[in-house]
């Protein structure tokens, strides 16, 4: 239980005025001065104003040329002149009694406008990569590398946010979001393939493995790609529930599913079992049954 744990809530506006808007020349309060900021704090309601910032705000996000160090140097005096005392979080907990209780029913964060998990799990690419690395556990002969691949930064780089949130993501990443995703999937696919060599049931492991973008199945229709790509057999089954029926018909008439399963997943048994199926539920059931059997071999 989390009952009785003191929680200090971040003032979003006053924190982000420094963390994100300080160097924004299009902001109507640019350039932000220490006296203006101190006045905002002094005129705010409540006993305590909590301003939480990343350490790298000073000198990395905003270089010396932006005036951030002069701002920081002047701020204590400006606060003192207005009767605002600066204290540590631990002092705040000791000096002030809780004003209420909060129930957090979903995961929250500091990230982006939404303050939720969408910075890491907000688009299909991020979710596909996350689920792929979860499924990689049986392949994790070298567990430290598998854990490194779960670092949240990888998924943060894949975000497809716009506006100021997109600018923040772009600042932190050395990739464009699509490149970050493709690079991650290639690394994960290579990691699994290397470890398959020493696994007991290599055949099942190879069929269930993560695929590179070049090996993945790209769903299409008569007019071309429809925006869905499967990066492993589990993902393929999942997408069969949602892709348009005419896409399934298009691929089955051409024999694309069976050919991909034979050539890439190397499972001729599954390829043969779905070759004549035309209904969505029949395809899903056949793949689900085979997939569950293959996973049982890796337990």
N, C-alpha and C positions, 0 to 999 in steps of 0.2 A: 504494500500500500504506500501511496505517496502522501498520506495524510500527515499534516504537521510540518511539511517541508516549506520553508520560506521561498517565495518566488518573487523575483524582482523583474518587473515588466519594462521592456525597452520602449522609450518614447520614439516612435517611428519617425515622425516628422523632424524633430530636432536632431535626431541621430543622422538621418539621411540628408539633412541640410548640409552637413559637413561631409559625410561619407560619399555622397553621390553628386550633390549639386554645387559643391564649393567651387569647382573649376568650370562649371557650365556657363559659358558666356551668353547663352540664350535665356538663362534664368533671369527673371525680372528683379531679383535681389543681388545679382552679380555686380561688383565683387562684394562678397560677404565680409563685413568687418567685425572685429571682436566686440565693439561697443553695441552694434546692432544685435548680434547674437546674444550677448549678455542681457540686453533688454528683453528679448523674447523669453529667455529663461525666467527673468525676474517677474514678468507679467503672466507667467503660466500658473495655473491652479494646482493645488496639491502641496503636500509637505516635501516631496522628493521628486526631482526630475532625473530620470535615468538616461544618460547618453552613452550608448554602447557603440564602439567603433573598432574596426580592424586595425591592428597596430600599423600595418603597411599603408594606411591612409596617409600617414605623414611621411612623405619622402619618396614613396613608390607610386601610389595612385596619383598623388599630387606632388609634383616636384617643388623644390625650393622656389623656383621662378614664379609659381602661382601665388606666393605669399602665405602659404600654409604655416610656415614656421613663425613668421611674424604674428599671424593670427593666434597661434597657440601660445606664443610668448606673452601677448597682451591680454589674453582672456582672463587669467586669474585676477589681475588688478581690476578689470572691468566688472567682473562678477562681485568682487569685494566692495567696490564702490556702490553697488546696488543692494548690498546686504545679503548676497547669495553666498552661502558657505559650501565649499567643496569637501565631500567626504568619500570614504571608501564604501564599497558595497557591504562589507562586513559591519561597518559602523551604522549603516542604514538599517540593517536587520536588527541590531541591538537597540537602537534608539527609538524606532517606530514600531508600533503594533500593527499586525496585519489588518487590512480594511475589509477583507472578504475572502471568499474561496472561489477558485476557478475550476471548471471541468473542461479538460481538453480531450475531446472525443476523437480527434483526428491528428495526424502528425503535422506539426507546424515547424516553420523555420524562419530565418532572417531573410531568405532569398526572394528577390523580385517583388513585384507589387502584390502578388497573391499570398506571399508568406506561407507557402505550403511546400509540397514535394515536387511541384511541377518543374522546378529548375533541373531536376534529375530524372523525373519519370513523366514528363509532360507530353511526349510525342511517341509515335509508334517505334521509331528507331531506338529510343532510349529503353522502352519496355522490351523490345526484342533482344537487345544486348543484355539487359539485366536478367531476363529469363534464361538466356543462353548460358550465362556464366553460372546461374543457379544449377542448371542441368549438368554443368561440367564437373560436379563434385565427384562422380565415380572415376573421372579421368584424372583427378588431382593426385597423381603420384608425388609431384612436387608441390606440396600444399602452400608454401610461402608465395610462389608465383601465382597460384590460384587466388590467394587472398589479395595480392597486389592488384589483380585484375578486378577486384571488387571495390577498389578505391573510388569514392564518390566523384572525384574529379573527372574520371573517364566519362561518366554519364552527364556531368555538367557541361562538358565540351560539346556534347551532341544536341544541346538545346536549340530550339528554333524560335526563340523569342524575338519580338520586334520592339521598336521604340527604345526607351532608355534602358529597359531590362535587357534587350538584345545587345545594346552597346556594352553593358557591363559584362555579359557573357563573352563577347568578342574580345574585350580587353584582357580577360583572364586566360583565354585559349590561344594556343599556337596553331590551331586548326580551324577551318570552317566546319560547321556542324556535320555535314555529310562526309567530309574527309575524316573527321574524328571517328565517326561510326564505322566507316569502311576499314580504317586502320585497326580499330579495336577488334572487329570481327575476324580480320586476317590473322591477328596475333592470337586470338582465342582458338581459331581453327588450327593454327600451327601447333599451339600448345597441346591440344587434344590429340592431334595426329601423332605427335612425338611420343606421347604416353601410351597410345594404343599398342605400340610395339611390345610393351611389357605387360599388357593386360591379359587376363586369362581367356576371356571370350572376345577375341579381336574382331571376329566377324560381326557380332551384334554391336560392338562399340563403334565400328566403322559406319554402320548404317545409321546409328543414332547421333553421330558426331555433329558439331557445329561446322557450317560450311562458309567458305569465303564468299564475297559478293559475286565473284565470277562463277562459282559453283551453285549458288542458291537458285531456287525456282522462282522465276518472275512471271506472275500471272498476267495474261493478256487476253485480248479479244480480237475480233476481225480488224479493228482499227488500231491495235497496238497495246502497249503496256497500260494496265489499269491501276497501278499504284500499290500493289501488294506483292511482297517478296517473302518467301519462306527460307529460313536459314538452317533448319533442321527438320527432321520428320515430325517432331512435336508441333513445331510452328506451322508446318504444312497442313496437318490435321486441323489445327485451330483456324487457319485461314479458309479452309474448305467450308466452314460454317457461314462465312460472311461474303465470300466473293460472289458476284452475279452468276446465275445459273448458265447464262450464255457463255461465260468464260470457261466454266467446267466442260460444257458441251464442245466448245472450240478446241480445247486441249485434248479431250478424249477422242474426238474424231481424227485428230492428227497423231494420236498415240504419244503425246508429250509426257504425260504423267509416268507411264510405264518406262519410257525411254530414260527419263531422268532418274527414276528409282533404280533402273538397271545400271546405267552408266556412272552415275555419281554416288548413289547410296549403296550400290553393289548388292542389291537384294532382289534377285530374280524371282524368288518365291512370291514376294509381295507384288512385284510388277505383273506377274501372270495372273494373280488373284483379282486385280482391279482392272485388267485390260478390257473386259467387256461390260463394265459397270457404267451406267449412264445417270443413275439417280444420286443426288447428293448424299442422302442418308446411307445408301449402300456403300458408297466410297468411304465415308467417314467411319462406318462400322468396321469395314475391312481393315482400314489403316489403324484404327484404334486397337483392334484385337491383336494385330501383328506388333504394333508398337509396345503394348503392354507386355507381350511375351518377350520381346527383345530386352526391355528394361529389366525383366525378372532375371535375365542371364547375368546382369551386371551387379546384382545385389549380393 
